[in-house]
Amino acid sequence: FQVSTVLEFGRIVIYTTSLRVVRTTFERCELVRKIFQNHRVKFEEKNIALNSDYGKELDERCRRVCEVPSLPVVFIDGHYLGGAEKILLMNESGELQDLLTKIERVQHPHECLSCGGFGFLPCSACHGSKMSVFRNCFTDSFKALKCTACNENGLQRCRSCAG
């Protein structure tokens, strides 16, 4: 789960969750997302509730910078920036605006019409069941197999908005 910081030059990556089980975590994720939307900068949101690989990737990245992951976590240009409290303080002091000058701007933040802004859709092969059916041509029997086209939640990246 190595993430190259070279590939993240000029990019913002935010690790979040859409699970509302822990209300304060969900609200902090919403707050950080809204701050970056209000600055009208392009960012990539990696929702660990929708893809467990993002959680493993976050653990590895935080281990490298000796930080305990606490959602949300923000990386700019591949460098660890911090969580909700740090982003809020930087936003209020104006430091965040200075950091965002080199980040690509978006005219109007919008939600994808295909996935509603989540970046994932139910699998087109198994329709989210996580199983595919294999027909044995010799015996005419069917066998259920794990679908290889989707993740552990039966989801695929949205082709319309995920890059």
Backbone bond lengths (Angstrom), bond angles and torsions (degrees), N, CA, C in turn:
res aa  C-N    CA-C-N  psi(-1)  N-CA   C-N-CA  omega(-1)  CA-C   N-CA-C  phi
1 F - - - 1.448 - - 1.519 110.77 -
2 Q 1.323 117.00 40.26 1.454 121.17 178.70 1.525 109.11 -75.29
3 V 1.322 116.37 130.25 1.452 121.52 176.96 1.515 106.91 -112.29
4 S 1.306 117.04 123.89 1.447 120.87 -178.65 1.519 110.38 -79.41
5 T 1.333 116.29 127.15 1.461 119.60 178.14 1.523 110.31 -71.32
6 V 1.344 118.09 -21.23 1.464 120.68 177.65 1.524 109.55 -63.89
7 L 1.327 116.35 -38.84 1.457 120.71 -179.99 1.518 112.53 -70.47
8 E 1.335 117.54 -17.87 1.451 121.08 -177.58 1.523 112.88 -100.70
9 F 1.311 119.40 11.18 1.450 120.86 178.10 1.524 109.36 -64.13
10 G 1.323 115.93 127.64 1.462 120.66 -179.68 1.519 113.39 77.64
11 R 1.337 117.08 15.50 1.461 120.63 -177.75 1.518 111.28 -125.35
12 I 1.314 115.03 153.64 1.466 122.88 174.20 1.520 106.81 -113.01
13 V 1.336 116.09 130.28 1.463 121.61 175.65 1.524 107.15 -122.22
14 I 1.324 115.87 125.31 1.461 121.76 -179.82 1.534 108.35 -119.30
15 Y 1.321 116.11 122.73 1.467 121.41 174.95 1.527 107.30 -91.97
16 T 1.331 116.53 123.24 1.460 121.71 -176.02 1.528 109.91 -135.87
17 T 1.311 115.00 -177.73 1.453 121.87 170.58 1.523 108.55 -140.14
18 S 1.319 115.60 147.91 1.463 119.98 176.27 1.528 110.82 -103.97
19 L 1.330 116.78 0.82 1.466 120.04 177.21 1.518 109.60 -73.36
20 R 1.306 116.45 132.61 1.463 121.56 -178.16 1.522 112.29 -98.09
21 V 1.323 117.50 15.23 1.459 121.40 -177.31 1.521 110.59 -61.35
22 V 1.330 116.63 -47.94 1.461 120.80 175.32 1.525 106.24 -102.00
23 R 1.316 116.64 102.35 1.453 122.34 -171.52 1.528 112.96 -57.98
24 T 1.332 117.72 -42.46 1.473 119.31 -176.74 1.521 111.37 -65.49
25 T 1.330 117.62 -38.58 1.468 120.46 177.96 1.519 110.25 -64.19
26 F 1.315 116.89 -45.62 1.461 121.09 179.13 1.528 110.42 -60.95
27 E 1.325 117.34 -44.21 1.469 120.76 -179.28 1.525 111.71 -65.44
28 R 1.340 117.96 -37.50 1.468 120.38 177.11 1.522 110.38 -65.16
29 C 1.328 117.53 -39.71 1.464 121.41 177.65 1.531 110.45 -62.79
30 E 1.326 116.51 -43.61 1.463 121.30 177.97 1.530 110.97 -61.87
31 L 1.338 116.88 -42.06 1.456 121.95 -179.10 1.529 111.19 -61.86
32 V 1.322 116.99 -47.23 1.467 120.67 -179.61 1.523 110.71 -64.65
33 R 1.329 117.29 -42.47 1.459 120.67 178.05 1.532 110.48 -58.81
34 K 1.334 116.86 -44.53 1.472 121.08 -178.95 1.528 111.72 -66.24
35 I 1.332 117.76 -36.79 1.463 120.72 178.23 1.528 109.86 -59.87
36 F 1.346 117.18 -47.89 1.461 119.80 -179.29 1.530 111.42 -70.36
37 Q 1.330 118.16 -33.21 1.464 120.00 175.19 1.523 110.88 -65.15
38 N 1.332 117.38 -39.53 1.461 121.06 179.33 1.524 112.27 -66.75
39 H 1.329 117.20 -29.66 1.468 120.69 175.52 1.524 111.21 -79.02
40 R 1.333 115.59 -7.54 1.468 122.70 178.38 1.522 112.41 55.88
41 V 1.333 114.98 46.97 1.457 120.53 175.35 1.523 108.98 -111.17
42 K 1.307 114.95 152.92 1.452 120.87 179.31 1.527 108.20 -80.50
43 F 1.324 116.49 131.17 1.460 120.46 177.46 1.522 109.27 -141.77
44 E 1.326 114.76 155.96 1.455 120.83 176.47 1.514 108.00 -106.07
45 E 1.300 116.10 124.36 1.458 120.95 179.14 1.517 108.49 -101.59
46 K 1.328 116.28 126.26 1.457 122.01 178.77 1.526 107.74 -111.69
47 N 1.308 115.32 100.99 1.459 123.27 -175.98 1.531 108.86 -86.02
48 I 1.341 116.75 108.29 1.462 120.16 -175.40 1.528 112.31 -70.60
49 A 1.327 118.04 -15.59 1.460 120.54 176.98 1.527 111.28 -74.47
50 L 1.323 116.90 -24.67 1.454 120.68 -178.41 1.520 112.97 -94.68
51 N 1.343 117.54 -18.98 1.461 120.57 -178.32 1.520 109.03 -149.91
52 S 1.320 117.12 113.62 1.468 120.73 -176.88 1.521 112.30 -67.15
53 D 1.335 118.22 -22.02 1.471 120.32 176.89 1.522 110.85 -61.59
54 Y 1.329 117.28 -33.12 1.462 120.46 177.91 1.535 110.73 -64.68
55 G 1.326 116.56 -37.50 1.461 120.66 178.11 1.521 111.45 -64.93
56 K 1.332 116.53 -42.55 1.473 120.87 177.65 1.531 110.42 -65.14
57 E 1.319 115.50 -41.05 1.463 121.01 178.22 1.530 110.24 -62.20
58 L 1.333 117.10 -43.36 1.466 121.64 179.07 1.520 111.15 -63.61
59 D 1.332 117.66 -44.01 1.468 120.63 178.08 1.527 110.98 -57.74
60 E 1.331 116.13 -45.12 1.463 120.50 -179.79 1.533 111.47 -63.77
61 R 1.311 116.87 -44.28 1.469 120.41 -179.08 1.523 111.64 -65.66
62 C 1.332 117.18 -40.78 1.462 120.67 179.48 1.527 111.24 -70.45
63 R 1.328 117.00 -33.02 1.467 120.43 176.67 1.532 110.16 -63.55
64 R 1.339 116.54 -37.79 1.470 120.59 -179.94 1.523 112.45 -65.65
65 V 1.332 117.71 -31.15 1.475 120.36 -179.90 1.526 111.44 -103.29
66 C 1.349 115.93 12.08 1.475 122.40 177.08 1.528 112.69 55.84
67 E 1.322 116.13 44.23 1.460 122.00 176.69 1.523 109.05 -119.54
68 V 1.308 115.40 147.63 1.463 120.51 174.41 1.518 107.13 -87.24
69 P 1.339 117.92 123.61 1.469 118.77 -178.09 1.527 111.93 -67.76
70 S 1.309 115.65 125.93 1.459 122.77 175.34 1.524 106.54 -139.11
71 L 1.306 116.32 112.65 1.465 120.69 -172.99 1.513 112.39 -65.37
72 P 1.310 116.38 145.33 1.451 129.50 -5.44 1.531 111.06 -79.12
73 V 1.333 115.76 159.37 1.459 122.38 176.12 1.519 107.15 -127.76
74 V 1.342 116.64 132.96 1.464 121.85 -175.78 1.525 109.95 -117.13
75 F 1.329 114.75 133.91 1.460 122.73 172.95 1.529 107.39 -121.29
76 I 1.326 116.46 131.58 1.467 121.14 174.43 1.521 107.28 -122.17
77 D 1.318 116.76 130.24 1.469 123.25 -176.06 1.524 111.45 57.23
78 G 1.326 117.89 27.62 1.449 121.72 179.78 1.512 114.08 82.60
79 H 1.330 117.90 0.80 1.462 122.18 -179.01 1.522 109.98 -104.67
80 Y 1.330 115.25 139.42 1.462 121.43 179.07 1.525 109.45 -63.72
81 L 1.325 116.32 126.84 1.460 120.55 178.58 1.521 110.91 -104.98
82 G 1.325 117.98 -44.35 1.455 120.44 178.90 1.503 112.13 144.73
83 G 1.339 113.95 -166.76 1.449 121.35 -179.06 1.512 111.81 -104.98
84 A 1.318 115.75 -159.80 1.463 122.03 -173.83 1.526 112.29 -61.96
85 E 1.331 117.32 -43.08 1.466 120.25 -177.24 1.530 110.80 -62.68
86 K 1.333 115.99 -44.47 1.470 120.44 -179.46 1.534 110.62 -65.55
87 I 1.316 117.61 -43.06 1.468 121.12 179.91 1.523 109.98 -63.77
88 L 1.323 117.24 -41.83 1.459 121.10 178.93 1.527 111.28 -62.58
89 L 1.332 117.35 -45.10 1.471 121.15 178.22 1.524 111.57 -63.22
90 M 1.337 115.91 -43.87 1.466 119.84 179.50 1.524 111.04 -65.06
91 N 1.320 117.23 -36.28 1.453 121.12 178.76 1.527 110.97 -66.15
92 E 1.330 116.35 -43.33 1.464 120.53 -179.19 1.529 112.21 -68.80
93 S 1.340 117.15 -32.64 1.466 120.00 -178.48 1.531 112.86 -85.37
94 G 1.333 117.80 -13.81 1.461 120.75 -179.33 1.522 113.30 94.41
95 E 1.336 117.64 -6.03 1.465 120.97 179.14 1.526 111.45 -63.03
96 L 1.310 116.80 -37.62 1.457 120.98 -177.74 1.525 110.53 -63.12
97 Q 1.309 117.29 -41.98 1.464 121.32 179.71 1.528 110.22 -58.45
98 D 1.333 116.65 -40.48 1.463 120.70 179.22 1.529 111.25 -64.73
99 L 1.331 116.82 -39.14 1.467 120.89 179.18 1.526 112.19 -67.79
100 L 1.317 116.60 -28.43 1.460 120.97 -173.56 1.521 113.96 -87.82
101 T 1.317 118.43 2.27 1.461 120.05 -177.19 1.523 112.59 -64.97
102 K 1.330 117.71 -29.59 1.467 120.80 -177.94 1.526 113.57 -94.20
103 I 1.330 117.08 0.82 1.468 121.50 -178.24 1.526 109.51 -89.62
104 E 1.346 115.23 141.68 1.463 121.41 179.72 1.527 110.63 -59.54
105 R 1.316 115.44 135.24 1.475 121.39 -179.85 1.521 110.40 -93.32
106 V 1.325 114.79 155.12 1.459 120.99 172.95 1.525 107.04 -119.36
107 Q 1.308 115.70 142.09 1.469 119.72 -177.85 1.524 111.01 -69.84
108 H 1.298 115.83 -56.49 1.456 120.46 -177.93 1.518 108.19 -132.53
109 P 1.318 116.61 113.40 1.460 116.68 176.50 1.523 109.07 -62.34
110 H 1.300 116.14 128.94 1.461 120.08 -178.54 1.519 109.76 -137.35
111 E 1.290 114.44 160.29 1.449 119.90 175.28 1.514 109.00 -96.18
112 C 1.290 115.33 142.80 1.460 121.78 177.40 1.529 109.07 -62.77
113 L 1.320 116.64 135.13 1.457 120.65 179.32 1.526 112.23 -71.25
114 S 1.331 116.88 -23.80 1.470 120.13 -179.17 1.516 112.52 -78.33
115 C 1.357 116.30 -49.20 1.468 119.45 -172.23 1.526 113.69 -112.30
116 G 1.319 118.31 -2.61 1.457 120.70 179.85 1.515 114.18 73.01
117 G 1.338 117.07 17.44 1.457 120.81 178.48 1.518 114.47 94.12
118 F 1.324 118.24 0.53 1.466 120.66 -179.42 1.523 112.55 -81.55
119 G 1.333 117.81 -23.72 1.459 121.14 179.72 1.525 113.81 83.25
120 F 1.319 118.02 -0.33 1.464 122.70 179.64 1.517 109.90 -135.69
121 L 1.332 115.30 150.29 1.459 123.34 176.14 1.525 109.07 -133.38
122 P 1.344 118.17 157.99 1.469 118.65 173.59 1.528 109.92 -58.16
123 C 1.297 115.99 144.78 1.463 122.72 -176.86 1.530 111.15 -56.10
124 S 1.330 115.77 135.23 1.462 120.34 179.80 1.527 111.61 -75.53
125 A 1.326 117.63 -21.03 1.468 120.57 -179.72 1.526 112.08 -84.98
126 C 1.333 117.45 -47.67 1.472 120.29 -174.70 1.529 112.69 -110.55
127 H 1.345 117.12 -1.46 1.462 123.38 178.93 1.530 112.61 59.40
128 G 1.335 115.67 31.92 1.454 120.77 175.97 1.512 115.29 89.29
129 S 1.335 117.63 -0.62 1.465 119.70 -178.50 1.529 111.99 -78.18
130 K 1.319 117.54 -17.06 1.466 126.02 -178.46 1.527 112.18 70.13
131 M 1.315 117.03 10.90 1.459 120.93 179.70 1.528 109.19 -128.76
132 S 1.303 115.37 143.97 1.456 120.02 172.38 1.526 106.94 -122.78
133 V 1.276 116.29 160.10 1.464 120.33 -176.34 1.520 108.27 -109.10
134 F 1.315 115.44 132.13 1.458 122.16 178.40 1.522 107.80 -112.85
135 R 1.310 115.97 129.44 1.467 120.13 179.04 1.513 108.20 -102.50
136 N 1.308 116.26 123.85 1.453 122.12 176.33 1.522 107.64 -79.91
137 C 1.336 116.59 114.28 1.465 121.24 -176.34 1.533 112.71 -67.73
138 F 1.318 117.27 -21.67 1.463 119.82 -177.25 1.525 112.87 -84.09
139 T 1.343 116.22 -33.31 1.470 118.99 -176.58 1.520 112.83 -113.70
140 D 1.315 118.65 -4.45 1.461 124.42 -176.49 1.524 112.47 59.05
141 S 1.315 117.00 24.21 1.464 120.48 176.21 1.522 109.28 -97.42
142 F 1.317 116.08 159.64 1.457 121.88 179.90 1.519 109.30 -113.10
143 K 1.315 115.61 147.41 1.460 120.54 178.92 1.522 107.84 -137.05
144 A 1.327 116.26 134.86 1.456 121.07 178.99 1.532 109.05 -84.96
145 L 1.302 115.85 131.89 1.459 122.64 179.27 1.521 109.18 -126.42
146 K 1.311 116.22 156.11 1.469 119.90 175.66 1.521 109.01 -68.62
147 C 1.307 115.98 132.19 1.461 121.29 179.56 1.525 109.42 -67.16
148 T 1.299 117.42 134.22 1.469 121.83 179.81 1.525 112.51 -98.94
149 A 1.327 116.98 -0.78 1.464 120.03 -177.17 1.519 113.18 -91.30
150 C 1.348 117.61 -9.01 1.467 119.73 -174.85 1.526 111.19 -131.80
151 N 1.330 115.93 175.06 1.464 120.46 178.98 1.526 110.64 -88.50
152 E 1.334 116.38 -171.40 1.465 121.06 -174.63 1.522 113.24 -67.41
153 N 1.338 117.54 -12.73 1.460 121.55 178.08 1.522 113.12 -100.84
154 G 1.347 117.11 4.50 1.449 120.70 -178.13 1.515 112.48 77.01
155 L 1.341 117.28 25.78 1.465 122.06 -176.64 1.532 111.34 -116.81
156 Q 1.331 115.37 152.79 1.458 123.73 173.15 1.525 108.55 -123.86
157 R 1.327 116.78 153.37 1.467 120.64 176.10 1.525 108.86 -62.12
158 C 1.318 116.23 142.31 1.467 121.58 178.20 1.521 108.34 -71.84
159 R 1.326 116.22 126.35 1.468 120.07 -179.04 1.522 111.52 -74.48
160 S 1.322 117.97 -21.99 1.468 121.36 -177.43 1.520 112.69 -74.59
161 C 1.337 117.09 -39.51 1.467 118.19 -172.37 1.520 114.57 -120.46
162 A 1.318 119.10 -19.52 1.479 120.41 -177.96 1.506 109.58 -84.29
163 G 1.333 113.69 132.13 1.465 117.43 -177.59 1.459 115.83 -99.66
